[in-house]
Amino acid sequence: MDPEIVACSLVNLVGYQEASIVSKTLIERETGSVTLFAFDQGQGLSEHTAPFDAMVYVLDGEAEITISGNPIAVRQGEMLVMPAEEPHAVKAITRFKMILTMIRS
């Protein structure tokens, strides 16, 4: 077995930092990326658009993700797809960790 291939707990790969958002890129390819985020309570990403579909999977906590003006509550164990070119924003209701998978095609 390749020594680079190991199993790990995603939720433990990044820690929370007070009044901050922490991110760690896990995979970065031409065809897409996988990024782990940890948001402190109240932190967020302002409304923006992306040219590609993206999937959020919540690892811990609770957040509100707004897509085209529609707020959606997401909690641990839930996922949500953010369609390409639709404005979206993220706000941590509690401390919140998510995996963001973006597909570039």
Summary of the structure (lengths in Angstrom):
residues: 105
radius of gyration: 13.9
end to end distance: 31.5
largest distance: 47.6
contacts: 289
relative contact order: 0.29
helix: 3%
strand: 59%
